[in-house]
Amino acid sequence: MRNRIIISLIILLSGTGLASAQEGESLTLDQCLTLAFSQNPLLLSAREEHRAARAREAQARAIPWPSLDLDLDLQPRLFDLKNYGESYAGLSQTIEFPGKRYLRGKVAHQESRLALLSIDELRIEIVFRVSEAFLRLLLTQEKLAYDRQDLELARDFARLAELKFAAGDVAQVEVLRAKVEASKAANAVQASESERAQAEAVLNYWLSRRNPAPLVAQGTLKIPGRSLDVERLKSRALAVRPERLKIDEALRREQISRNLSFLGYLPDLDIGVARHTIAGEPSTWDVTFSLALPLFFWQPVVGEIAEARANIAALKQAGRETENAILKEVEEAWRGALAAQRQIELFEQEILSQSEKTYTMLLLSYREGEIGGIEMIEARRTLIEARKTYADTLFNHALALAALERALGERLEGEKP
């Protein structure tokens, strides 16, 4: 009995990287991200939207189709197509004013750039969501392992209390109290199993795993602390965040649209070539040039220019707001990471080690009959709660770093997600 209790205690104190032995697919965070990038519907949809935007570039640069013209004149009756006295048969082509097709293509190209940046923006969000779900699954696995160890210790404690009662060392109420504690520990295991299943379901959602095999997160919650320069992080975030870059691309699009609108004052040229045939006369050729004169219909062009100017002004203000939001997000995430790091240091230096020492001492004292079961139960609860709270603190720190990477727009090591 004594050896069994000591072995259980050694397992409990062996560290925070514990995970319950479960059958299923074991995945690391990098493997989960690879799965999400390859099969997440949101990301796949965004890629298709980018392909559609690229296709619109070709449409925007397309040359207008030529027209086949046939004019049958001097018909004796309406639609008497066989009997006509004069005919024109030829081709006509619209030649746009130089620069229009080029600028139209540039506008479409900027739309494609915006769609590409939307993919980057979505990737960053998916990285955070998958990381959050993965870390939470790790946390629930960790807590489930502790609850199972607590159940084993509670059962051992109940058996030890029964032996002490049989030897006449303790009252029967001590045995009853130990059994109640074992029952509570069993309920805690069931609750932890339910939380782990819920965390697994969330991760499966982001990975788009349908009818999946059981999933086990492979990794550790403990991430080494690092020195972070918040001002450098802010500058970097403003340089790489897709939301900020989208404002720049949208400004370029509106500026190009404005220039294209100015070209709306300049007419396109229509050129037509036709073979002219008159009954009883030799055939001749006709060449036609046609220009549109925007004398009475200039209002739409003025409206397009005014709209582009208003959009530019609005985007500049939106850019300022986006910058402010990014700076705020980076600083909040940075402060969260620092606070979590300080909590980890506090647990490791004081609370966790003290809880372990207290439990070890009280366990030996209980075996010698120096203390009662209440003190032993409280010591075990304190140790388990300390372990769980420490796991929560590790989770908060890892999640804060993930949030900081999302705010930064890239990995802290400089590798873009």
C-alpha positions in Angstrom: 0.0 0.0 0.0 2.8 2.4 0.9 4.7 1.7 -2.3 1.5 2.3 -4.3 0.9 5.7 -2.7 4.5 6.7 -3.3 4.4 5.7 -6.9 1.2 7.7 -7.5 2.8 10.7 -5.8 5.9 10.4 -8.0 3.7 10.4 -11.1 1.7 13.4 -9.9 4.9 15.4 -9.2 6.7 14.4 -12.4 5.8 17.6 -14.3 3.2 19.4 -16.3 3.7 17.7 -19.7 1.4 14.8 -18.8 -1.2 13.5 -21.1 -3.6 10.7 -20.8 -2.8 7.6 -22.9 -5.5 7.5 -25.5 -5.8 5.8 -28.8 -6.2 8.1 -31.7 -4.5 10.3 -34.2 -1.7 12.3 -32.6 -1.0 15.7 -34.2 1.4 18.5 -33.4 0.4 22.1 -33.9 2.3 22.4 -37.1 0.5 19.3 -38.5 -2.8 20.8 -37.5 -2.0 24.1 -39.3 -1.0 22.2 -42.4 -4.4 20.4 -42.3 -6.3 23.6 -41.8 -4.4 25.3 -44.7 -5.2 22.4 -47.1 -8.9 21.8 -46.2 -10.5 24.6 -44.2 -13.5 25.7 -46.3 -13.1 29.4 -45.4 -9.6 29.4 -46.8 -10.5 27.4 -49.8 -13.3 29.8 -50.6 -11.0 32.8 -50.3 -8.6 31.2 -52.7 -11.3 30.7 -55.3 -12.4 34.3 -54.9 -8.8 35.3 -55.7 -8.8 33.1 -58.8 -12.0 34.8 -59.8 -10.4 38.2 -59.3 -7.4 37.2 -61.4 -9.9 36.1 -64.2 -11.5 39.5 -64.1 -8.1 41.1 -64.9 -8.2 39.4 -68.3 -11.7 40.5 -68.8 -10.8 44.1 -68.0 -7.9 44.2 -70.5 -10.0 42.6 -73.3 -10.2 44.5 -76.6 -13.8 45.3 -77.7 -15.2 42.8 -80.3 -15.3 44.0 -83.9 -18.7 44.3 -85.5 -19.8 42.7 -88.8 -22.0 45.2 -90.6 -24.5 44.5 -93.4 -26.7 47.3 -94.8 -29.2 46.4 -97.5 -30.9 49.6 -98.9 -33.5 50.4 -101.5 -35.7 47.4 -100.9 -39.1 47.5 -102.7 -40.8 45.9 -99.7 -39.9 45.6 -96.0 -37.6 42.7 -95.5 -37.3 41.9 -99.2 -33.7 40.9 -98.7 -33.3 39.5 -102.1 -34.2 42.6 -104.0 -32.2 45.6 -102.9 -30.6 48.3 -104.9 -27.7 49.2 -102.7 -25.7 47.4 -100.0 -22.9 47.9 -97.5 -20.9 45.0 -96.2 -18.0 45.5 -93.8 -16.4 45.5 -90.4 -16.2 48.1 -87.7 -14.0 48.3 -84.6 -14.0 50.5 -81.5 -10.5 51.7 -80.6 -10.5 53.0 -77.1 -8.6 56.1 -76.2 -5.0 55.3 -75.3 -4.7 54.4 -71.6 -8.3 53.4 -70.9 -7.7 49.7 -71.3 -4.5 49.8 -69.4 -6.0 51.6 -66.4 -9.0 49.4 -66.4 -6.7 46.4 -66.2 -4.8 48.1 -63.3 -8.1 48.6 -61.4 -8.8 44.9 -61.8 -5.2 44.0 -60.8 -5.7 46.0 -57.5 -8.9 44.1 -56.9 -6.9 40.9 -57.3 -4.3 42.2 -54.9 -7.0 42.9 -52.3 -8.4 39.4 -52.7 -4.8 38.0 -52.1 -4.4 40.1 -49.0 -7.8 38.9 -47.8 -6.3 35.3 -48.0 -3.4 36.5 -45.9 -5.7 38.0 -43.4 -7.8 34.9 -43.1 -4.7 32.7 -42.8 -3.5 34.7 -39.8 -7.0 34.4 -38.2 -7.0 30.6 -38.9 -3.5 30.2 -37.4 -4.8 31.9 -34.2 -8.0 29.9 -34.0 -6.3 26.6 -34.7 -3.6 27.4 -32.1 -6.2 28.4 -29.6 -8.2 25.2 -30.1 -5.0 23.1 -30.0 -3.7 24.7 -26.8 -7.1 24.2 -25.2 -7.1 20.5 -26.1 -3.6 20.3 -24.6 -5.0 22.0 -21.5 -8.0 19.6 -21.1 -5.7 16.6 -21.7 -3.4 17.9 -18.9 -6.3 18.5 -16.5 -7.8 15.1 -17.3 -4.4 13.5 -16.4 -4.3 15.3 -13.1 -7.9 14.4 -12.3 -7.2 10.7 -13.1 -4.2 10.8 -10.8 -6.3 12.5 -8.2 -8.8 9.8 -8.4 -6.1 7.2 -8.0 -4.7 9.0 -4.9 -8.2 9.4 -3.5 -8.9 5.7 -3.9 -5.6 4.8 -2.3 -6.4 7.2 0.5 -9.8 5.4 1.0 -8.1 2.0 1.1 -5.6 3.3 3.6 -8.4 4.8 5.8 -10.1 1.4 5.8 -6.9 -0.3 6.9 -6.5 2.3 9.7 -10.1 1.8 10.7 -9.7 -2.0 10.8 -6.6 -1.5 13.0 -8.6 0.8 15.3 -6.5 3.9 14.5 -9.3 6.1 13.1 -13.1 6.4 13.4 -15.5 5.2 10.8 -16.3 8.7 9.8 -12.8 8.9 8.5 -13.5 6.1 6.1 -16.8 7.7 5.0 -15.0 11.0 4.4 -12.4 9.2 2.2 -15.1 7.5 0.1 -16.9 10.7 -0.5 -13.6 12.2 -1.7 -13.1 9.3 -4.1 -16.6 9.9 -5.4 -15.9 13.6 -6.0 -12.7 12.7 -7.7 -14.5 10.3 -10.1 -17.0 13.0 -10.9 -14.2 15.4 -11.7 -12.7 12.9 -14.1 -16.0 12.6 -16.0 -16.3 16.4 -16.2 -12.7 16.6 -17.5 -13.4 14.0 -20.1 -16.4 16.0 -21.3 -14.3 19.2 -21.5 -11.6 17.4 -23.5 -14.2 16.0 -25.9 -15.6 19.6 -26.5 -12.1 20.9 -27.1 -11.5 18.2 -29.6 -14.7 19.0 -31.4 -13.7 22.7 -31.7 -10.3 21.7 -33.1 -11.9 19.3 -35.6 -14.1 22.1 -36.8 -11.2 24.4 -37.7 -9.4 21.4 -39.3 -12.5 20.5 -41.2 -12.2 16.8 -40.0 -15.5 15.0 -40.8 -16.2 11.8 -39.0 -12.6 11.8 -37.6 -10.8 9.3 -35.5 -10.1 10.5 -31.9 -7.5 13.3 -31.9 -4.7 13.7 -29.4 -2.8 17.0 -29.2 1.0 16.3 -29.1 3.0 19.0 -27.5 3.5 21.0 -24.4 1.9 24.1 -22.9 5.2 25.4 -21.6 6.7 28.0 -23.9 10.0 29.7 -22.9 9.7 33.3 -22.1 11.2 35.9 -24.4 12.2 39.5 -24.4 9.8 41.5 -26.5 10.4 45.1 -27.7 6.9 46.5 -27.9 7.9 49.5 -30.1 9.6 47.2 -32.6 6.6 44.9 -32.6 4.3 47.9 -33.3 6.5 49.1 -36.3 6.6 45.6 -37.7 2.8 45.1 -37.4 2.2 48.3 -39.3 4.5 47.1 -42.0 3.1 43.6 -42.5 -0.5 43.4 -41.3 -2.8 42.6 -44.3 -5.5 45.0 -43.0 -3.0 47.9 -43.3 -1.7 46.8 -46.7 -5.3 46.5 -47.9 -5.9 50.2 -47.2 -2.8 51.0 -49.3 -4.0 48.8 -52.2 -7.5 50.2 -52.0 -6.1 53.7 -52.2 -4.1 52.8 -55.3 -7.3 51.3 -56.8 -9.3 54.5 -56.2 -6.5 56.7 -57.5 -6.4 54.6 -60.7 -10.2 54.7 -60.9 -10.1 58.5 -60.7 -7.5 58.7 -63.5 -9.7 56.3 -65.5 -12.7 58.6 -64.9 -10.8 61.6 -66.3 -10.2 59.6 -69.5 -13.9 59.3 -69.7 -14.0 62.9 -71.1 -11.9 61.6 -74.1 -13.9 59.8 -76.8 -13.2 56.4 -78.3 -12.7 56.1 -82.0 -14.9 53.8 -84.1 -13.5 52.8 -87.5 -15.6 51.1 -90.1 -14.6 49.6 -93.5 -17.4 48.5 -95.9 -17.8 47.4 -99.5 -20.4 49.6 -101.2 -22.4 47.9 -103.9 -25.0 49.6 -106.2 -26.9 47.7 -108.7 -25.5 48.3 -112.2 -22.5 50.2 -110.8 -18.9 49.1 -110.0 -18.3 48.3 -106.3 -16.5 50.8 -104.1 -15.1 51.0 -100.6 -16.4 53.2 -97.7 -14.3 54.1 -94.6 -16.1 55.6 -91.6 -14.6 57.3 -88.6 -16.8 58.1 -85.6 -16.1 60.0 -82.4 -18.4 60.4 -79.4 -18.7 64.0 -78.1 -19.4 64.2 -74.4 -21.1 67.6 -74.6 -24.4 66.8 -73.0 -23.7 63.7 -71.0 -20.7 64.8 -68.9 -22.6 64.4 -65.6 -21.8 60.7 -65.1 -18.0 61.3 -65.6 -18.1 64.1 -63.0 -20.0 61.8 -60.6 -17.4 59.1 -61.1 -14.5 61.5 -60.4 -16.3 62.8 -57.3 -17.0 59.3 -56.1 -13.3 58.3 -56.5 -12.2 61.4 -54.6 -14.6 60.8 -51.7 -13.5 57.1 -51.6 -9.8 58.2 -51.3 -10.6 60.6 -48.5 -12.6 57.9 -46.7 -9.8 55.3 -47.1 -7.3 57.7 -45.6 -9.4 58.1 -42.5 -10.0 54.3 -42.4 -6.2 53.9 -42.7 -5.7 56.0 -39.6 -8.3 54.0 -37.7 -6.7 50.7 -38.8 -3.3 51.8 -37.6 -4.7 52.9 -34.2 -6.5 49.5 -33.9 -3.3 47.6 -34.8 -1.2 49.5 -32.3 -3.8 48.9 -29.6 -4.1 45.2 -30.4 -0.3 44.8 -30.3 0.1 46.5 -27.0 -2.7 44.7 -25.3 -1.4 41.3 -26.5 2.1 42.3 -25.4 0.9 43.2 -21.9 -1.1 40.0 -21.7 2.0 37.9 -22.5 4.1 39.8 -19.9 1.5 39.3 -17.2 1.2 35.6 -18.0 4.9 35.2 -17.9 5.1 36.8 -14.4 2.3 34.5 -13.2 4.3 31.5 -14.4 7.4 32.6 -12.6 5.3 33.1 -9.4 3.9 29.6 -9.6 7.3 28.0 -10.3 9.2 29.8 -7.6 6.7 29.8 -4.8 3.2 28.3 -5.0 3.8 25.0 -6.9 6.9 23.9 -5.1 5.4 24.8 -1.7 2.2 22.8 -2.5 4.3 19.8 -3.5 6.4 19.9 -0.3 3.4 20.4 1.9 1.6 17.4 0.4 4.6 15.1 0.8 5.1 16.1 4.4 1.4 15.6 5.3 1.2 12.3 3.5 4.0 10.9 5.7 2.4 12.5 8.8 -0.9 10.9 8.0 0.7 7.5 7.7 2.3 7.9 11.1 -1.1 9.0 12.6 0.1 12.5 13.4 -2.7 14.2 11.5 -6.3 13.4 10.5 -8.0 12.8 7.2 -9.3 16.4 6.9 -5.8 17.8 6.7 -4.7 15.1 4.2 -7.7 15.8 2.0 -7.1 19.6 2.0 -3.5 19.1 1.2 -4.4 16.8 -1.8 -7.0 19.3 -3.0 -4.5 22.2 -2.7 -1.9 20.3 -4.7 -4.3 19.3 -7.5 -5.7 22.9 -7.7 -2.1 24.3 -7.8 -1.3 21.9 -10.7 -4.4 22.8 -12.6 -4.0 26.5 -12.0 -0.4 26.2 -13.2 -1.6 24.5 -16.3 -4.1 27.3 -16.8 -1.3 29.8 -16.4 0.8 28.0 -19.0 -2.2 28.0 -21.3 -2.8 31.7 -20.8 0.8 32.5 -21.6 0.9 30.3 -24.8 -2.5 31.8 -25.9 -1.2 35.3 -25.2 1.8 34.7 -27.4 -0.5 33.3 -30.1 -2.6 36.5 -29.8 0.5 38.6 -30.1 1.5 36.8 -33.3 -2.0 37.5 -34.7 -1.6 41.2 -33.7 1.8 41.2 -35.3 0.7 39.5 -38.5 3.6 37.0 -38.5 5.4 34.6 -36.3 7.5 36.2 -33.5 10.6 34.5 -35.0 9.9 36.4 -38.2 8.3 33.4 -40.0 5.0 34.4 -41.6 2.1 32.1 -40.6 
